[in-house]
Amino acid sequence: MSEKYIGQVERGEKNLTIDNLYKISRSLNLALEEFFRSLDSIVREDGFLISHWCFSIWSI
């Protein structure tokens, strides 16, 4: 991953793939779920709690 790519992600010009997010987490010696722990709850219009669902996936 290049510095240019990281900069584009930071500026919102590019989206991260799960694979690249995993690589970043490994380089920072963090578990992948650490990127999502500080998220506030996100509730869709149908009432589904997104952040709870994300945490459930990472704990599988």
C-alpha positions in Angstrom: 0.0 0.0 0.0 1.4 3.3 -1.0 1.4 6.6 0.9 -0.5 8.1 -2.0 -3.3 5.5 -1.5 -3.4 6.1 2.3 -3.7 9.8 1.6 -6.6 9.2 -0.8 -8.4 7.1 1.7 -7.9 9.8 4.4 -9.3 12.4 2.0 -12.3 10.2 1.1 -11.1 9.9 -2.5 -10.7 6.1 -2.2 -12.5 3.4 -0.2 -10.7 0.8 1.8 -11.2 -2.9 1.1 -11.5 -5.2 4.0 -8.2 -6.7 3.0 -6.4 -3.3 3.1 -8.1 -2.4 6.4 -6.8 -5.7 7.8 -3.3 -4.9 6.6 -3.4 -1.5 8.3 -4.7 -3.0 11.5 -1.9 -5.6 11.5 0.8 -2.9 10.8 -0.6 -0.9 13.8 -0.7 -4.1 16.0 -4.5 -3.6 16.5 -7.3 -6.0 16.2 -9.5 -5.2 13.2 -12.5 -4.6 15.5 -10.7 -1.7 17.2 -11.5 0.4 14.2 -15.2 0.0 14.9 -15.4 0.1 18.7 -15.8 3.9 19.0 -18.6 4.1 16.5 -21.9 5.4 17.8 -24.9 3.2 17.3 -26.2 3.4 13.7 -29.9 2.7 13.3 -31.4 2.2 9.8 -34.8 3.4 9.0 -36.3 0.0 9.7 -34.8 0.1 13.2 -32.0 -2.4 12.6 -29.0 -1.6 14.8 -26.0 -1.6 12.4 -23.1 -1.2 14.9 -24.4 -4.1 17.0 -24.5 -6.3 13.9 -20.9 -5.3 13.0 -19.7 -6.3 16.5 -21.5 -9.6 16.2 -19.7 -10.4 12.9 -16.2 -9.6 14.3 -16.8 -11.8 17.4 -17.6 -14.9 15.2 
